[in-house]
Amino acid sequence: MAAVRRWFASILKWKRRQVTDDSTTRGTVAVVAATDVISDVSHQSAEDSAEAGFCGEPFADSGELLLSLSPLLFSMKLFGLYFHREDQHRRRTDDPEWNPATTTTRTSSSWLRGYATVVLVLMWLNVVRYAWVFVSSDHFGTVLFTKITVVMWFGLAAIYQTAYYYASHTGQLLEVLLTLPVTRDCVKIVRRAAIGITAFTWTTLIAIHAPISASLFFIIDGQYDFTLAPFVTYIEVPEGKILLARCVGILLYCWPIPCTVWPQVTSLVLVYVFYHQFRKLDGDFYRALGKGGQFNGDLSKFRQRHQTLSCAVNKVDGFMKFVNVAGFLCHIVVIIVVLYSLVFYPDSTETFTSTFINVAVLLANVTGLMHTASAGVIINHMVRKNGRPFCYKPTT
């Protein structure tokens, strides 16, 4: 037994000497200790951005990613979906003296926060109001299906509003946009994408959503007056005042629709940011790995970069998961209801206007379902795929 132990010890010494020689001749591979992997990297983003960059490419300056999304975020602010919440404790520590510029920023932020709070309350009150669209005389048919569609859509809008209010109130969204170190090419692409998708969304809302809403209230006479609930359904409106009621009702009807569109658009842009950075990390790793499996980089930096991106994804998922789950369920239900109505109830397509409305609602929900599904699938695919660089895979 003593001879076996001496033989085994000699083999271990030879192996250590061989590894040392290989690391000297082929390049140094950093060994990641247990202490190198930290559980909380909320402060790590600032350290990463302070460095020259990653794999020879510098990161964008702090705030450039937030600035590149300004057209999109401005549209979000218009509907109370985004605001800045000032950290008062931080201001007392860093800037104890009164500063007029800081005071102006705080006033603007407080105004946006109050505006977003009012919009959030009104959105949920609107959902409660639409619960009065159902009456005892309802029967299985096109009208009942339309009512279900309207209630589901506005409930979805309220959930989206709540999710992004939570993201703004807790500062999670702002923190990710300000502290996540991204490459400069990502900022340029995101800026172009934000401008293009904002212009396309506004065009779609004006060209499609506005005509549909106008036709519901003014062209189809009385057929969709149940959207004025509890008026018409439970409170009778005189004939001379029905036009005024429709003018007020169209405002309450039109407002929630963009509140379901802008969160989905913003989620897609955020997903693309992570997709781009994970894909770049994947390419940098395999370039450092080499054709023969020889690694010429610092493994600890790759793990740190991957962990920084993963923690940012986890932070964004804290509010985006509600958007994805609610969007998936509501869009599925609405698609099933509209398809059932189109197939089995001919009165849903007996006029051009009713056909156009039902087809437009169906296409809108199919598009929303695709956005919701793609946002979850893409980011999950990139996180799982890019977990591989840190488990060595021998090449054949």
C-alpha positions as CSV (number, residue, x, y, z in Angstrom):
1,M,0.0,0.0,0.0
2,A,2.9,2.4,0.7
3,A,4.2,1.7,-2.8
4,V,0.9,2.5,-4.3
5,R,0.6,5.8,-2.4
6,R,4.1,6.8,-3.5
7,W,3.2,5.9,-7.1
8,F,0.0,7.9,-6.9
9,A,1.8,10.9,-5.4
10,S,4.4,10.9,-8.1
11,I,1.7,10.9,-10.8
12,L,0.0,14.0,-9.1
13,K,3.4,15.8,-9.0
14,W,3.9,15.1,-12.7
15,K,0.4,16.3,-13.6
16,R,0.9,19.6,-11.6
17,R,4.3,20.2,-13.4
18,Q,2.6,19.5,-16.8
19,V,-0.2,22.0,-16.1
20,T,2.3,24.6,-15.0
21,D,4.4,24.2,-18.1
22,D,1.3,24.4,-20.4
23,S,0.1,27.6,-18.7
24,T,3.5,29.1,-19.2
25,T,3.8,28.3,-22.9
26,R,0.2,28.6,-24.0
27,G,-1.0,31.5,-21.9
28,T,-2.5,31.9,-18.5
29,V,-6.0,30.8,-17.7
30,A,-7.4,32.6,-14.7
31,V,-8.8,30.2,-12.1
32,V,-12.1,31.3,-10.6
33,A,-12.3,30.8,-6.9
34,A,-15.5,30.6,-5.0
35,T,-15.0,34.1,-3.7
36,D,-14.8,35.4,-7.3
37,V,-18.4,34.7,-8.0
38,I,-20.5,37.1,-6.0
39,S,-24.2,36.7,-5.2
40,D,-25.1,40.4,-5.5
41,V,-23.6,42.4,-8.4
42,S,-25.7,45.5,-8.1
43,H,-22.5,47.5,-7.6
44,Q,-20.6,45.5,-10.1
45,S,-22.0,47.3,-13.1
46,A,-20.3,50.6,-12.1
47,E,-17.0,48.8,-11.7
48,D,-17.3,47.2,-15.1
49,S,-18.2,50.5,-16.8
50,A,-15.2,52.2,-15.1
51,E,-12.9,49.8,-16.9
52,A,-11.6,50.3,-20.4
53,G,-14.0,47.8,-21.7
54,F,-14.5,44.1,-22.3
55,C,-12.3,42.1,-24.7
56,G,-10.7,45.3,-26.1
57,E,-14.0,47.1,-26.8
58,P,-14.9,50.0,-24.6
59,F,-18.3,50.3,-22.9
60,A,-20.6,53.2,-23.6
61,D,-20.6,56.1,-21.1
62,S,-23.1,56.0,-18.2
63,G,-26.5,57.3,-19.3
64,E,-26.0,56.7,-23.1
65,L,-28.3,53.7,-23.2
66,L,-31.0,55.7,-21.3
67,L,-30.5,58.6,-23.8
68,S,-30.8,56.4,-26.8
69,L,-34.2,55.3,-25.6
70,S,-35.5,58.8,-25.1
71,P,-38.1,58.8,-28.0
72,L,-39.6,55.6,-26.6
73,L,-39.5,56.7,-23.0
74,F,-41.1,60.1,-23.8
75,S,-44.0,58.2,-25.3
76,M,-44.2,56.1,-22.2
77,K,-44.3,59.2,-20.1
78,L,-47.3,60.6,-22.0
79,F,-49.4,57.7,-20.9
80,G,-48.1,57.5,-17.3
81,L,-46.0,54.4,-17.9
82,Y,-42.6,55.8,-16.9
83,F,-41.3,58.3,-14.5
84,H,-38.1,59.0,-12.4
85,R,-38.3,58.6,-8.7
86,E,-35.6,60.7,-7.0
87,D,-33.5,59.0,-4.2
88,Q,-33.8,61.7,-1.5
89,H,-31.3,59.9,0.8
90,R,-28.7,59.9,-1.9
91,R,-29.2,63.6,-2.6
92,R,-28.7,64.5,1.1
93,T,-25.4,62.6,1.1
94,D,-24.0,63.8,-2.2
95,D,-25.5,67.2,-2.6
96,P,-26.5,68.7,0.8
97,E,-26.7,72.3,-0.6
98,W,-29.7,73.6,-2.4
99,N,-29.3,73.5,-6.1
100,P,-31.8,75.1,-8.5
101,A,-31.2,72.6,-11.3
102,T,-31.7,69.7,-8.9
103,T,-34.9,71.3,-7.5
104,T,-36.3,71.7,-11.0
105,T,-35.5,68.0,-11.8
106,R,-37.1,66.9,-8.6
107,T,-40.3,69.0,-9.3
108,S,-40.5,67.5,-12.8
109,S,-40.0,64.0,-11.4
110,S,-42.6,64.5,-8.7
111,W,-45.1,65.8,-11.3
112,L,-44.6,62.7,-13.5
113,R,-45.0,60.4,-10.5
114,G,-48.2,62.1,-9.5
115,Y,-49.5,62.0,-13.1
116,A,-48.6,58.3,-13.4
117,T,-50.4,57.5,-10.1
118,V,-53.6,59.3,-11.2
119,V,-53.5,57.4,-14.5
120,L,-53.0,54.1,-12.7
121,V,-56.0,54.7,-10.5
122,L,-58.2,55.7,-13.4
123,M,-57.1,52.6,-15.4
124,W,-58.3,50.3,-12.6
125,L,-61.5,52.3,-12.1
126,N,-62.1,51.9,-15.9
127,V,-61.8,48.1,-15.5
128,V,-64.3,48.2,-12.7
129,R,-66.6,50.3,-14.9
130,Y,-66.5,47.8,-17.7
131,A,-67.7,45.1,-15.4
132,W,-71.1,46.8,-15.8
133,V,-71.3,46.0,-19.5
134,F,-72.8,42.6,-18.7
135,V,-76.6,42.6,-18.2
136,S,-79.1,39.9,-17.5
137,S,-80.4,39.9,-21.0
138,D,-77.0,38.8,-22.5
139,H,-77.1,35.6,-24.5
140,F,-74.4,33.5,-26.1
141,G,-73.6,35.5,-29.3
142,T,-71.5,38.1,-31.0
143,V,-72.4,40.9,-28.6
144,L,-71.4,38.9,-25.5
145,F,-68.1,37.9,-27.2
146,T,-67.4,41.5,-27.9
147,K,-68.0,42.5,-24.3
148,I,-65.6,39.7,-23.1
149,T,-63.0,41.0,-25.5
150,V,-63.3,44.6,-24.3
151,V,-63.1,43.6,-20.6
152,M,-60.1,41.4,-21.2
153,W,-58.2,44.0,-23.2
154,F,-58.7,46.8,-20.7
155,G,-57.8,44.4,-17.8
156,L,-54.6,43.7,-19.6
157,A,-54.0,47.4,-20.0
158,A,-54.4,47.9,-16.3
159,I,-51.9,45.1,-15.5
160,Y,-49.4,46.6,-17.9
161,Q,-49.8,50.0,-16.3
162,T,-49.3,48.5,-12.8
163,A,-46.2,46.6,-13.9
164,Y,-44.4,49.6,-15.3
165,Y,-45.5,51.8,-12.5
166,Y,-43.9,49.3,-10.1
167,A,-40.8,49.3,-12.3
168,S,-40.6,53.1,-12.2
169,H,-41.5,53.4,-8.5
170,T,-38.9,50.9,-7.4
171,G,-36.3,52.3,-9.8
172,Q,-35.5,48.9,-11.3
173,L,-35.9,50.0,-14.9
174,L,-34.0,53.2,-14.5
175,E,-31.2,51.4,-12.6
176,V,-30.7,48.9,-15.4
177,L,-30.7,51.6,-18.1
178,L,-28.2,53.7,-16.2
179,T,-25.8,51.1,-14.8
180,L,-25.8,48.2,-17.3
181,P,-22.5,48.4,-19.2
182,V,-23.2,47.9,-22.9
183,T,-20.9,48.3,-25.9
184,R,-21.1,51.4,-28.1
185,D,-22.4,49.5,-31.2
186,C,-25.3,48.3,-29.1
187,V,-26.2,51.9,-28.1
188,K,-26.2,53.0,-31.8
189,I,-28.4,50.1,-32.9
190,V,-30.8,50.7,-30.0
191,R,-31.1,54.4,-30.8
192,R,-32.0,53.7,-34.4
193,A,-34.4,51.0,-33.3
194,A,-36.1,53.2,-30.7
195,I,-36.6,56.0,-33.3
196,G,-38.0,53.6,-35.9
197,I,-40.3,51.6,-33.6
198,T,-41.6,54.8,-32.0
199,A,-42.5,56.3,-35.3
200,F,-44.1,53.0,-36.5
201,T,-46.1,52.7,-33.3
202,W,-47.5,56.2,-33.4
203,T,-48.4,55.8,-37.1
204,T,-50.2,52.5,-36.4
205,L,-52.1,54.0,-33.5
206,I,-53.2,57.0,-35.5
207,A,-53.9,55.2,-38.8
208,I,-55.6,52.0,-37.4
209,H,-56.7,52.5,-33.8
210,A,-58.3,55.9,-34.3
211,P,-60.5,54.9,-37.2
212,I,-61.7,51.8,-35.4
213,S,-62.5,53.7,-32.3
214,A,-64.4,56.3,-34.2
215,S,-66.4,53.7,-36.1
216,L,-67.4,52.0,-32.8
217,F,-68.9,55.1,-31.4
218,F,-70.1,57.2,-34.3
219,I,-70.5,55.0,-37.5
220,I,-72.1,51.9,-36.0
221,D,-75.1,53.5,-34.5
222,G,-75.9,52.2,-31.0
223,Q,-74.4,48.7,-31.5
224,Y,-71.4,49.4,-29.2
225,D,-73.0,51.8,-26.8
226,F,-72.5,49.2,-24.1
227,T,-68.9,50.6,-23.8
228,L,-70.5,53.6,-22.1
229,A,-71.4,51.4,-19.1
230,P,-72.8,51.9,-16.6
231,F,-74.7,54.3,-18.8
232,V,-76.9,52.7,-21.4
233,T,-76.6,49.3,-19.7
234,Y,-77.9,50.3,-16.3
235,I,-78.5,54.0,-16.5
236,E,-80.7,55.3,-19.3
237,V,-79.3,58.2,-21.3
238,P,-81.7,60.6,-23.0
239,E,-81.6,60.7,-26.8
240,G,-80.4,64.3,-26.9
241,K,-77.4,63.5,-24.7
242,I,-76.2,60.2,-26.2
243,L,-73.8,62.1,-28.5
244,L,-72.1,63.8,-25.5
245,A,-71.9,60.4,-23.7
246,R,-70.2,58.9,-26.7
247,C,-67.7,61.7,-26.9
248,V,-66.7,61.1,-23.3
249,G,-66.8,57.3,-23.8
250,I,-64.4,57.4,-26.7
251,L,-61.8,59.1,-24.5
252,L,-62.1,56.4,-21.9
253,Y,-62.0,53.7,-24.6
254,C,-59.0,55.0,-26.6
255,W,-56.7,55.7,-23.7
256,P,-56.0,52.1,-22.5
257,I,-55.2,50.8,-26.0
258,P,-51.8,52.6,-26.3
259,C,-51.1,51.5,-22.7
260,T,-51.1,47.9,-24.0
261,V,-48.9,48.7,-27.0
262,W,-46.1,50.8,-25.5
263,P,-45.2,48.3,-22.7
264,Q,-44.8,45.5,-25.3
265,V,-42.7,47.7,-27.5
266,T,-40.4,48.7,-24.6
267,S,-40.1,45.1,-23.5
268,L,-39.0,44.1,-27.0
269,V,-36.3,46.8,-27.0
270,L,-35.0,45.7,-23.6
271,V,-34.9,42.1,-24.8
272,Y,-32.9,43.1,-27.8
273,V,-30.3,44.9,-25.6
274,F,-29.7,41.7,-23.6
275,Y,-29.8,39.6,-26.7
276,H,-27.2,41.7,-28.4
277,Q,-24.9,41.7,-25.3
278,F,-25.2,38.0,-24.6
279,R,-24.5,37.2,-28.3
280,K,-21.5,39.4,-28.2
281,L,-20.3,37.7,-25.0
282,D,-20.7,34.3,-26.7
283,G,-18.7,35.5,-29.8
284,D,-15.9,36.9,-27.6
285,F,-15.6,33.7,-25.6
286,Y,-15.2,31.5,-28.6
287,R,-12.7,33.8,-30.2
288,A,-10.7,33.6,-27.0
289,L,-11.1,29.8,-26.9
290,G,-9.3,29.2,-30.1
291,K,-9.6,26.4,-32.6
292,G,-7.8,23.8,-30.6
293,G,-9.5,24.5,-27.3
294,Q,-6.7,26.7,-26.1
295,F,-8.1,29.5,-23.9
296,N,-6.2,32.8,-24.1
297,G,-8.3,35.0,-21.9
298,D,-9.3,35.7,-18.4
299,L,-12.0,33.3,-17.4
300,S,-13.0,35.3,-14.3
301,K,-13.8,38.4,-16.4
302,F,-16.0,36.3,-18.7
303,R,-17.9,34.9,-15.7
304,Q,-18.2,38.3,-14.1
305,R,-19.5,39.8,-17.4
306,H,-22.0,36.9,-17.7
307,Q,-23.2,37.4,-14.1
308,T,-23.6,41.1,-14.5
309,L,-25.9,40.6,-17.6
310,S,-27.8,37.7,-15.8
311,C,-28.4,39.8,-12.7
312,A,-29.7,42.7,-14.9
313,V,-32.0,40.2,-16.7
314,N,-33.3,39.1,-13.3
315,K,-33.9,42.6,-12.2
316,V,-35.9,43.4,-15.4
317,D,-37.8,40.1,-15.0
318,G,-39.0,41.4,-11.7
319,F,-41.6,43.5,-13.5
320,M,-41.6,42.1,-17.0
321,K,-42.8,38.7,-15.9
322,F,-46.2,40.2,-15.1
323,V,-46.4,41.8,-18.5
324,N,-45.5,38.5,-20.3
325,V,-47.8,36.2,-18.3
326,A,-50.8,38.6,-18.5
327,G,-50.2,39.3,-22.1
328,F,-50.0,35.7,-23.0
329,L,-53.1,34.7,-21.2
330,C,-55.3,37.6,-22.3
331,H,-54.2,37.5,-25.9
332,I,-54.9,33.7,-26.1
333,V,-58.4,34.2,-24.6
334,V,-59.3,37.1,-27.0
335,I,-58.0,35.2,-30.1
336,I,-60.1,32.2,-29.2
337,V,-63.2,34.3,-28.6
338,V,-62.9,36.3,-31.8
339,L,-62.1,33.3,-33.9
340,Y,-65.2,31.5,-32.5
341,S,-67.3,34.5,-33.2
342,L,-66.1,34.8,-36.8
343,V,-66.5,31.1,-37.6
344,F,-69.9,30.3,-35.9
345,Y,-71.7,33.6,-35.9
346,P,-72.3,35.2,-39.4
347,D,-73.6,38.5,-37.9
348,S,-70.0,39.3,-36.9
349,T,-69.1,39.7,-40.6
350,E,-72.4,40.8,-42.1
351,T,-71.2,44.4,-42.7
352,F,-67.9,45.7,-43.9
353,T,-67.4,47.8,-40.6
354,S,-68.0,44.8,-38.3
355,T,-65.8,42.6,-40.4
356,F,-63.0,45.2,-40.4
357,I,-63.3,45.6,-36.6
358,N,-63.2,41.9,-35.8
359,V,-60.3,41.2,-38.1
360,A,-58.3,44.2,-36.8
361,V,-58.9,43.0,-33.2
362,L,-57.8,39.5,-34.2
363,L,-54.6,40.7,-35.9
364,A,-53.8,43.1,-33.0
365,N,-54.0,40.2,-30.5
366,V,-52.0,37.8,-32.7
367,T,-49.3,40.5,-33.0
368,G,-49.4,41.1,-29.2
369,L,-49.1,37.4,-28.6
370,M,-46.1,37.1,-30.9
371,H,-44.4,40.0,-29.1
372,T,-45.0,38.5,-25.7
373,A,-43.9,35.0,-26.7
374,S,-40.8,36.3,-28.5
375,A,-39.7,38.4,-25.6
376,G,-39.7,35.5,-23.3
377,V,-38.3,32.9,-25.7
378,I,-35.4,35.1,-26.9
379,I,-34.0,36.1,-23.6
380,N,-34.4,32.6,-22.1
381,H,-32.6,31.2,-25.1
382,M,-29.7,33.6,-24.8
383,V,-29.3,33.1,-21.1
384,R,-29.3,29.3,-21.3
385,K,-27.1,29.3,-24.4
386,N,-24.5,31.5,-23.0
387,G,-24.3,29.5,-19.8
388,R,-22.1,27.1,-21.8
389,P,-18.9,29.2,-22.0
390,F,-18.2,28.6,-18.4
391,C,-18.4,24.8,-18.6
392,Y,-15.6,23.7,-20.7
393,K,-16.7,21.8,-23.8
394,P,-13.9,19.9,-25.6
395,T,-13.7,20.4,-29.3
396,T,-13.5,17.4,-31.7
